[in-house]
Amino acid sequence: MENPNQAADKQKAVAAPIATQALQVMTGAPSPVVTGPPRLAPPPEAEVLEEEGEEEAPVPVLPAGRRRDIPRPEPPEVPSQWLARLEHLQKGLQDVKYQIEGAPEDERQGVPFTDTVMADELPLNCRTPAIAEYDGTTDPMEHLSHFENAALLYRYTDGIRCRVFVTTFARAAQQWFNQLPVGAIENFQEFHSLFLHQFASSRKLQKTELSLFVVRQKDDEPLKEYLQRFNTAALEVPAATQEVKASAFSQGSWTETSSSP
């Protein structure tokens, strides 16, 4: 059984907090501050990250609809003459590369020219001759002479002569060139010989002095017209002497007063 003194102490312990709270309410005194454990300071690295995060500005992102509304700038129009000039320069650079390294195998395939011909540098101002195409039906020597005159005018190198000469071919001549074996032409002299040999049957027969004696004045032909026709025929026989020309003209004329050409 508890001691009367102990029971009184328990009652005081229970009543003391209640009395204290009642006194605080009546007097308006603040409640005692209950403090918990001390708060730890953040580590230095966390502070640095927070400061950097405050300085970093957000990147604005446009909505998808607004991005579609922004017009895209169109590329500037390049003049046609600039494009042509650029293409010509690229071709010149390619020829220079061929001159140094040689033409690639895939580009040499099927081409009768050797590497030396293909690597010859093409001038920037290179021009093609304004002569008729050769199709294999006319005199090859005449066509070759016309081309040689143009090549002399434009100062073609040996390799350029080969590559430009083939651009004057058509029909049968072009087919013949396409059938030549790879690397068959090393220089223009070889090309010249192969060309004349292939189309030798199309060459005009060389006329002799005897052909002038066949030219006769017609019955109703004036002397002046006969003289012009005889001189035209004589041009095809450059080896004929003046004596032969005079004799042939005199025998072919039926007029009483004949004159030498």
C-alpha positions as CSV (number, residue, x, y, z in Angstrom):
1,M,0.0,0.0,0.0
2,E,1.4,3.4,-1.1
3,N,2.7,5.9,1.4
4,P,0.5,9.0,1.7
5,N,3.5,11.1,0.9
6,Q,4.2,9.3,-2.4
7,A,0.6,9.6,-3.5
8,A,0.8,13.3,-2.9
9,D,4.0,13.6,-5.0
10,K,2.3,11.9,-7.9
11,Q,-0.6,14.2,-7.8
12,K,1.8,17.2,-7.8
13,A,3.7,15.8,-10.8
14,V,0.5,15.4,-12.8
15,A,-1.0,18.7,-11.8
16,A,2.2,20.8,-12.4
17,P,2.1,20.8,-16.2
18,I,-1.6,21.5,-16.3
19,A,-1.1,24.5,-13.9
20,T,1.7,25.8,-16.0
21,Q,-0.3,25.7,-19.2
22,A,-3.3,27.4,-17.5
23,L,-1.0,30.2,-16.2
24,Q,0.4,30.8,-19.7
25,V,-3.1,31.1,-21.1
26,M,-4.1,33.6,-18.5
27,T,-1.0,35.7,-18.6
28,G,-0.4,35.5,-22.5
29,A,3.2,34.3,-22.0
30,P,4.8,32.5,-25.0
31,S,5.2,28.8,-24.9
32,P,8.7,27.5,-24.4
33,V,10.4,26.8,-27.7
34,V,11.2,23.2,-28.2
35,T,14.3,22.8,-30.3
36,G,15.2,19.7,-32.1
37,P,18.6,18.5,-33.1
38,P,20.8,21.1,-34.8
39,R,20.5,21.3,-38.6
40,L,23.6,20.4,-40.6
41,A,24.9,22.9,-43.1
42,P,24.8,21.8,-46.8
43,P,28.1,20.7,-48.3
44,P,30.1,23.3,-50.4
45,E,29.4,21.3,-53.6
46,A,25.7,21.6,-53.2
47,E,25.9,25.4,-52.8
48,V,27.9,25.7,-56.0
49,L,25.4,23.6,-57.9
50,E,22.6,25.8,-56.6
51,E,24.4,29.0,-57.6
52,E,25.1,27.6,-61.1
53,G,21.5,26.5,-61.5
54,E,20.3,30.0,-60.7
55,E,22.6,31.6,-63.3
56,E,21.6,29.2,-66.1
57,A,18.8,30.6,-68.2
58,P,16.2,28.3,-69.8
59,V,16.4,27.7,-73.6
60,P,13.3,29.0,-75.3
61,V,11.6,26.4,-77.4
62,L,9.0,27.4,-80.0
63,P,5.8,25.4,-80.2
64,A,5.6,23.0,-83.2
65,G,2.9,25.2,-84.8
66,R,5.0,28.3,-84.7
67,R,8.1,26.5,-86.1
68,R,6.1,25.5,-89.2
69,D,5.0,29.1,-89.7
70,I,8.6,30.4,-90.0
71,P,9.4,30.7,-93.8
72,R,12.6,29.0,-94.9
73,P,15.0,31.2,-96.9
74,E,15.3,30.1,-100.6
75,P,18.8,29.5,-102.0
76,P,20.0,32.3,-104.2
77,E,19.7,31.7,-108.0
78,V,23.1,31.0,-109.6
79,P,23.5,32.5,-113.1
80,S,23.8,29.9,-115.9
81,Q,27.1,31.3,-117.2
82,W,28.6,30.7,-113.7
83,L,27.4,27.1,-113.8
84,A,28.9,26.6,-117.2
85,R,32.2,28.2,-116.1
86,L,32.3,26.0,-113.0
87,E,31.7,22.9,-115.1
88,H,34.5,23.9,-117.4
89,L,36.8,24.5,-114.5
90,Q,35.9,21.1,-113.0
91,K,36.7,19.5,-116.3
92,G,40.1,21.2,-116.5
93,L,40.9,20.1,-112.9
94,Q,40.0,16.5,-113.9
95,D,42.3,16.7,-116.9
96,V,45.1,18.0,-114.7
97,K,44.5,15.0,-112.3
98,Y,44.7,12.7,-115.3
99,Q,47.9,14.2,-116.3
100,I,49.4,13.5,-112.9
101,E,47.8,10.2,-111.9
102,G,46.5,8.9,-115.2
103,A,42.9,8.2,-116.2
104,P,40.9,5.8,-113.9
105,E,40.5,2.3,-115.2
106,D,36.7,2.5,-115.4
107,E,37.0,5.6,-117.7
108,R,39.7,4.1,-119.9
109,Q,37.6,1.0,-120.5
110,G,36.5,0.9,-124.1
111,V,38.5,4.0,-125.1
112,P,41.1,3.4,-127.9
113,F,43.4,6.1,-126.6
114,T,46.3,5.5,-124.3
115,D,46.9,7.2,-120.9
116,T,49.2,9.7,-122.6
117,V,46.5,10.9,-124.9
118,M,43.8,11.0,-122.2
119,A,46.1,12.8,-119.8
120,D,47.0,15.7,-122.2
121,E,45.7,18.9,-120.5
122,L,42.7,20.5,-122.1
123,P,43.0,24.3,-122.4
124,L,40.3,26.4,-120.8
125,N,39.8,28.2,-124.2
126,C,39.8,25.0,-126.3
127,R,37.6,25.3,-129.4
128,T,36.3,22.6,-131.7
129,P,36.8,23.1,-135.5
130,A,33.9,24.3,-137.5
131,I,34.2,21.7,-140.2
132,A,31.7,19.2,-141.6
133,E,31.4,15.8,-140.0
134,Y,32.9,12.8,-141.7
135,D,30.6,9.8,-142.2
136,G,32.9,7.6,-144.3
137,T,31.4,8.4,-147.7
138,T,33.7,11.2,-148.8
139,D,37.4,11.6,-149.4
140,P,39.1,11.1,-146.0
141,M,42.2,13.0,-147.1
142,E,40.1,16.1,-147.7
143,H,38.5,15.8,-144.2
144,L,41.9,15.3,-142.6
145,S,43.3,18.3,-144.4
146,H,40.5,20.5,-143.1
147,F,41.0,19.3,-139.6
148,E,44.8,19.8,-139.8
149,N,44.2,23.4,-140.8
150,A,41.9,24.0,-137.8
151,A,44.3,22.2,-135.4
152,L,47.1,24.5,-136.6
153,L,44.9,27.6,-136.0
154,Y,43.9,26.5,-132.5
155,R,47.4,25.1,-131.6
156,Y,46.2,21.7,-130.5
157,T,48.7,19.5,-128.7
158,D,49.1,15.9,-130.0
159,G,46.7,14.5,-127.4
160,I,44.1,17.2,-127.9
161,R,44.3,16.5,-131.7
162,C,43.3,12.9,-131.1
163,R,40.5,13.7,-128.8
164,V,39.1,16.5,-130.9
165,F,39.4,14.7,-134.2
166,V,37.1,11.9,-133.1
167,T,34.4,14.5,-132.4
168,T,34.2,15.2,-136.1
169,F,33.1,11.6,-136.8
170,A,29.6,10.4,-137.7
171,R,27.8,7.2,-138.6
172,A,30.2,4.7,-140.2
173,A,33.3,6.7,-139.0
174,Q,32.0,6.8,-135.4
175,Q,31.2,3.1,-135.5
176,W,34.7,2.2,-136.7
177,F,36.3,4.3,-133.9
178,N,34.1,2.6,-131.2
179,Q,35.3,-0.8,-132.4
180,L,39.0,-0.1,-132.0
181,P,40.8,-1.9,-129.2
182,V,41.7,-0.2,-126.0
183,G,45.0,1.6,-126.2
184,A,45.3,1.3,-129.9
185,I,46.0,5.0,-130.5
186,E,49.1,6.4,-128.8
187,N,49.5,9.6,-130.9
188,F,47.9,11.5,-133.7
189,Q,50.3,10.0,-136.3
190,E,48.9,6.5,-135.6
191,F,45.3,7.9,-135.6
192,H,46.0,9.6,-138.9
193,S,47.3,6.3,-140.5
194,L,44.5,4.2,-139.2
195,F,41.9,6.6,-140.4
196,L,43.2,6.9,-143.9
197,H,43.7,3.1,-144.2
198,Q,40.1,2.4,-143.0
199,F,38.5,4.7,-145.5
200,A,40.9,4.4,-148.4
201,S,38.1,3.1,-150.6
202,S,36.3,6.5,-150.3
203,R,39.3,8.4,-151.6
204,K,39.0,10.2,-154.9
205,L,41.1,8.7,-157.7
206,Q,44.1,10.9,-158.5
207,K,43.6,12.2,-161.9
208,T,46.5,12.2,-164.4
209,E,47.4,14.5,-167.3
210,L,45.5,12.2,-169.6
211,S,42.3,13.2,-168.0
212,L,42.7,16.7,-169.4
213,F,42.5,15.4,-173.0
214,V,39.1,14.0,-172.2
215,V,37.7,17.5,-171.6
216,R,36.1,18.6,-174.9
217,Q,34.2,21.7,-176.0
218,K,30.5,21.0,-176.6
219,D,28.8,21.8,-179.9
220,D,26.8,24.7,-178.5
221,E,29.2,25.7,-175.8
222,P,30.8,29.2,-175.9
223,L,34.6,29.3,-175.8
224,K,34.5,31.2,-172.4
225,E,32.5,28.4,-170.7
226,Y,34.7,25.7,-172.1
227,L,37.8,27.6,-170.8
228,Q,36.3,27.8,-167.3
229,R,35.4,24.0,-167.3
230,F,38.9,23.1,-168.6
231,N,40.6,25.2,-165.9
232,T,38.5,23.5,-163.2
233,A,39.5,20.1,-164.4
234,A,43.2,21.2,-164.6
235,L,43.1,22.1,-160.9
236,E,42.6,18.5,-160.1
237,V,45.9,17.7,-161.9
238,P,48.4,19.9,-160.1
239,A,51.3,17.9,-161.7
240,A,50.3,18.9,-165.2
241,T,52.7,21.2,-167.0
242,Q,51.7,24.3,-169.0
243,E,52.7,22.5,-172.2
244,V,50.4,19.6,-171.5
245,K,47.5,21.9,-170.5
246,A,47.9,23.9,-173.7
247,S,48.0,20.8,-175.9
248,A,44.9,19.3,-174.2
249,F,43.0,22.5,-174.4
250,S,43.8,23.0,-178.1
251,Q,42.8,19.4,-179.0
252,G,39.5,19.7,-177.1
253,S,38.4,23.0,-178.7
254,W,36.5,23.0,-182.0
255,T,36.7,26.8,-182.6
256,E,39.1,28.1,-185.2
257,T,40.8,30.6,-182.8
258,S,41.7,28.6,-179.8
259,S,43.8,30.0,-177.0
260,S,45.8,28.4,-174.3
261,P,44.4,28.4,-170.7
